[in-house]
Amino acid sequence: MDVMKLRNNSNEFTNMMEKRDGITTFELISELLDLEGETLIWELYKQLLLREPDEPGFLSHLEQLQGGCPKLLLMDAIMNSKEANVLYAMPIIEKGSHNNFPLARVLKRLAQADHNEFIRALYMEVLNRQPNLQEVENYKQLLNTGSLRSSVRRGFFVSQELQGLLRKNYKYLNKNSSFKHAIGHASTNPMKHIGVFLGYHHPVTLAGEGIGNFIGRLVEGWLNNRSDVMVHVAVTEENWMQARLLFGKVASKYANRLWIHSFPNMNWLNRFIEVDVWCVPYVGLKWALELEKPYVLCVHDLVYLHFKELYADKQPEFFSNLQPSVDAMAKKAFKVVFNSNYIRDHEGLKFLKLPINQTEVIRLAPPLEEYRSMGIRFETTFRKKYNLYAPYLVFPSIIRLHKNHDRLIEAFLNFKRTPEGKASNLRLVLTDDYKGRPFEEKIRAMLERSKKEEQESIVFIGRVSSSDLPSLYRYAVGTIVPTLFEGSCPFPILESLTVDTPVAISRIEVAMEVITDMQAFISFDPYAVNEIEAAISQLWKGHAGLAAKQKVAIRGVLKRTWADAAREYESLFDIMIGKKHSKRK
């Protein structure tokens, strides 16, 4: 980093721009795109933040650029930084007649305009023309219904209309075959670009949820394992903040190699986010069918096909809306990954009728490193926060049709009516609320028929933050997992044993696939309420020392890490990238 040379280059750039009286915004963007390497990073700081770069920020952004980060997306990231937002909110100080130089001037005006002025200014400043009335109304409607200004602005900066202006008039694009080079990756780039497609077409909660936790752990594994990987997460605009929450910790650690992109449509995504391969972590993301690059599809389970009558009655949309796209997505995928042999054999080979060489089994791993980093709360602090002063059993799960909460609640109420149950002061803690959930009427009726002290023994604490989950398990007497079905060894088993809390589990085939000694576990038929009640009693009376025996019986899975799982996905990506390169030759 030769500071004097970079300052001289910046002064030359400034002098050149100031000689061009009334320079337009798209002229300025073109000139910036023509810069390379250290000179570009230095000038982006001067143009967008009105200061010289600090060394850590300079080196981080330079590493991103050299790693293949698109120029316009790097520019957009700086424009959306906290520092930039504060700067653009400050009063505009006019200086001379060069109102579009530096570029921060334009961004200040945009930030401080109302919706109508903001849209008109984008057309005037970026596209150099007046908008028609319909164009203004369309964008105003987007903004009035919650769209982010940053996403609207980004759309202008990568629009085909701006590309046409730049391609027609300015040297950067005249010496390159396509505008895509401006926001794409250099052909000599040594990095591997892995895309994560999270294109939900409705608002979702990602942080703390199953699919979010799953892909968050994998992404961290990919970035930890290899320095030649850059990850691009693609989300719709309405879920961009959720993605920021999910990947916040990893993004701060790997700011130069993890990018979160909000995309307006699939055409934009295919055109401007260049990756080598995609990972699609959920079969419900049907827009993945429009991805142009190859993808790996993760099928955790198709539970509704195992319980057709139950789901057809309660949630028929699975069959009418989801199944057709699942079939198409699986057939188009390079590989379909399952978390167990059971699910591969049923979902993959039986239901989807995939050839076995298109399938892969990659097992999950316990959250050992994650729980270590989060740590365990002080017991008194944790119990006070959730008002959990009495001993308790826990089942951390959203109430779904196959999770079997109704039978678990019935069994626990029966246990509380026994002399042992009355004397135990034991509680059953559930991390959801039954209202608005499957079996709401049944659960309410059971509670209403119960005595007050029995009702109070069922504790619905709602969603628990990820950081509190290890403590929830740790201070429980035991974890009970009554589920009728899972796509892999039920994850609460791994979570609970990670913090040395014993479990009672339903006898389902997918669990027995990895547990070498079922005798070490308190197990039960999930359809038999009396067996669940007996398991509750056993767990209450015999929990001491039980976790150690259970950990031995499932040690193969407990030794596995998310870095191991990530490496197995990486092997698939390497094969896909190798095939792509061999085709080019």
Order of alpha helices (4+ residues) and beta strands (2+ residues): alpha-alpha-alpha-alpha-alpha-alpha-alpha-alpha-alpha-alpha-alpha-alpha-alpha-beta-alpha-beta-alpha-beta-alpha-beta-beta-alpha-alpha-alpha-beta-beta-alpha-alpha-beta-alpha-alpha-beta-alpha-alpha-beta-alpha-beta-alpha-beta-alpha-beta-alpha-alpha-alpha-alpha
